[in-house]
Amino acid sequence: MIGIGFTQVNAQNLSFGVKADANMSNFILTDIPGGKSEMKIGASLGGFVKYDIAEKFAIQPELLVHFKSSDSKDGSVKNNFEYWGLEIPVYAVGQWNAGSGRLYAGIGPYVGLGLSAKYTKGDIDLYDTETMQRLDFGGGAMIGYELGNGIQINAGYKIGLINAVHKDIPGDAVMLPQTMSLGVGFRF
């Protein structure tokens, strides 16, 4: 009963929204001789729940479906790398009134799950062959402005902290995913 009462009292602090981002992603590579990863354009789509804890502080978990793409070069061989996945970032958000809207900035962890990863020159899923790890974990930051009508403009950066190369692959190769995004959203 106390939990139900607490939820009803604080339901006014909950809001929901949708967002769509254009992203640019690649991998930070180490111990891959001649390896290079260049950013290409992708997209993400999803929703969020915002819980206002105080006037200037909120917690905002999101659920995003993303498509990311990068060029991968290993010596003279160049491939386009494409992958689909899910991400759940959880941001601690500071928010301040600015003009007729609100400026916000957030930082927090994310967890990701890879659904499909392929080089465009092949039709082999790199997750199925255990070349890459499906799970990802990292940190992210975002900044944005929300207009008085709920429309948002935002930018973000995420970096993975878990090596994307599967643990059973021999050698010391490290691939850490990173993504920059620019997008729009709407909070109801």
N, C-alpha and C positions, 0 to 999 in steps of 0.2 A: 504493500500500500504506500509506503514511504517513497519507493522508487517511482511508482505511478504518479504520485503527487509531485515529486521533483521534476519528472519529465513534463508534466502539464504546466508547471510554473515556468520552466525554462524553455518551453517550446517556442515562445516568442523570440528567443535568441537564435533559433535555427533558420537558415535560409538555404535554398538550393539553386544550382545554376548549371549552365552548359557552357562548354568552351570548344573552340577549334583553333589549332595552331598550325602554322607552317614551321617546319624545323629543318635544321642543317645538322648532320651528324657524321661522325667518323670515329676512329679508334686512336687512342694514344698507344703507340707501339714501342716496346723495348725488347732487346735481344732477338730481333728479327733482322738479320743482315740484309740490307737493300730493301727492306720493307717500308712502305709508305701508305698512309691512308688519307684520302682527301675528302672533304665534306661535299655532300650532295643534298638536294632538297627532298624532303618527305613531308608528312602531315600527321596530325593526331586529332582525335575527336573524343570527347567524353563529358563527364559531369563532375560536380563537386557538391559537398555539403559544407556550409560555413556555420561554425558555432561561435557566436560572440560571447566570450567569457567576461570581457570588460569593454568599456567604450573604445579603448585603443588596442585591444588584443583579442585575437580569435585563433581557433584551430580550424584548418581547412584540409580535410582529406579529399582526394580526387581519384577517379577511376578513368584511365585513358587507354584507348586503343590506338596504336601508332604504327605507321609505316616509316621506316628509316632506310636511307640509302647512302652509300659512300663508294668511292673508287678505291680499290685495293691494288697496290703495285708491289710485286715481289721481284726485284731485279728488273728484267725487261717485260715480264708478263703483267698485263693490266686486266683487272676484272671489275665489273660493277657488282657490288655486294648489296643485297636487299633483304630486309627482315621485317617481319610483322610481330607484334607482341602486345602485352598488357603491362601497364604500370600503375602502381598505387603510391603516389607521393602523399605525405602528410606534412603540411606546413604549419609552423608557428608564425602567425601573421600580426605585424604591427600595422595600425591603420590610423590615418589622420585626416580630418576635414581639410579640404583645399578647394577654394572657390565654391562652386555649386555641387562638387562631387567629393570623392574621397581618394586619397593616395594610399597605397598599401605596398608592403614589402614582406616577404616571407622566406623562411629557411627551414629545411627539414630533410629527413631521410625519404628514400623511396625503395620499393621492392618491385622487381619486374619479372615477367615470365615470357620467354620467347615462344612463339607459336610456329614460325617458319623462318629459316635463314638459308639463302641460296646465293650462289654466284650466278649471274645471268647467263654465263656461257655453259652452265651445267644445270641439270634438273635434279640434283641430289640435295636433300635437306640436310644441312650441316648439323642440325640437332640430332637427327636420326642416326647419322654416322658417328656420333659422339666426337665430332671435331670441335664443337662449341658447347658451352654450358647453357642450359635453358634458363637458369635462375640468375638474376642480377640484383645487386643491392648497391646503393650509393647515396649521394647527397645532392640536393638541389637548392636553388634560390630563385625567387621570382620577384618582380616589381611590376606595378601596374597602377592604373587610374580608373576609377569607376565613376561614370557620369551619374547625375541625379536620377536618371530613368533606369538605372541598372546595367546599362551597356558598359562593358569593360574592355580596356586595351591593356595587353600585358606582354612582358618579355620574361624569358627564363633561361636557366642554364642547369644542366644535370651532368654529373660525372659518376661513372660506375667505379666501385671499389673492389669488385671481384673480377678476377681474370676471366675473360670470355673464352679463352682457350680451355678445352676440356682437360681435367686433371690427369687423365690417362695418356695424353699426348706427350711423348718424350721431349726433353729440352726445357729451356728456360724462357720460351716466348711468352710475352705478356701483351694482351689486348684489353685496354680499358675503354669502354664506350663513353663518348661525350656527345651532348646534344645542346644546341642553342635553339631557342624558339621565339617566335613573335606571333601573337594571336589576338583573338577577340573572344568575348564571352558575354553572357547575360545572366544576371542574378535575379531570381524571382522575388 
